[in-house]
Amino acid sequence: MSDKKIDRIQLIWAIALILAGLGVFYRLPQVMPEIAEIPVFAQASGVIRFCFYFMGIFLIGGGCKKLYNHYRKKS
């Protein structure tokens, strides 16, 4: 593949990572009450919430890092 096509794929992947991270932050408050109703997960709802938000932060951070590297490499 050409470098231009790989750059475009990396840019799309960076945007997808950021959108997935934002989706975690948007969807978690709606889903968390349903997860807390399950008896096995009721005691660990705080840990589960922390893990999901942590994952969202890492997705957004990884996407931002890819975007930064993509535009830094161009200039």
N, C-alpha and C positions, 0 to 999 in steps of 0.2 A: 504494500500500500504506500501511497505517497505521503509525504510529511504533512501536506495540507489536509488530507483526509483524516489522518490520525489526530491532528490538532482539532479538527471539527468534532471528532468523536469524543475527545477529552473534554472539550467545552460542553458538549451535550451531557456528558457524564457528571461534570461539576454541577451543572444546573439541576440535574436529576437528584443528586445528593442533597443539595440545598432544599429542594422542594420536598423530598422525603423527610428531612429533619423538621421542616415547618409543618408537615402533615402530622408528625408525631405530636407536636405541641398543640395543634388544632384539635386533633381527634381524642387525645388522652382524657381530657375532662369529661367527654361524653361516654367513653367506654369504661372508665375506672369504676363507676358505681356498679356496673354489671359484673366486673371482675371481683369486686368486693363481696358480692352476693354468693359467690362460690365458697362453700365452707372451707375447703383446703387453702384457699388464698386469702381468706378473711383476715387472718392474723398477720399476714405478710404484706398487706396492701401498701404500707409505707415504703417498704423495700422495693416492691414492684413499681410503684410510682417513681421512686428515685432512679431505678434502672432505666425506665423508659425515657425520662427526661435526660438522663446522662447519655443515652443512645442518640437522642435528638440533637443534643449539643455536639456530639462527635460527628454526626452526619453533616450538620451545618458547617462545623469547623473544617471538615475534610473538603467539602465543596468549595468553601471560600479559599482554602489553601490552593486547590486546583485552579480556581479562577485567577488568583493572584499570580501563580506561576505561569499560567497561560499568557496573561497580558504582560508580565515582566519579560518573558522570553521574546515577545514580539517587538518590544521597544529596545 
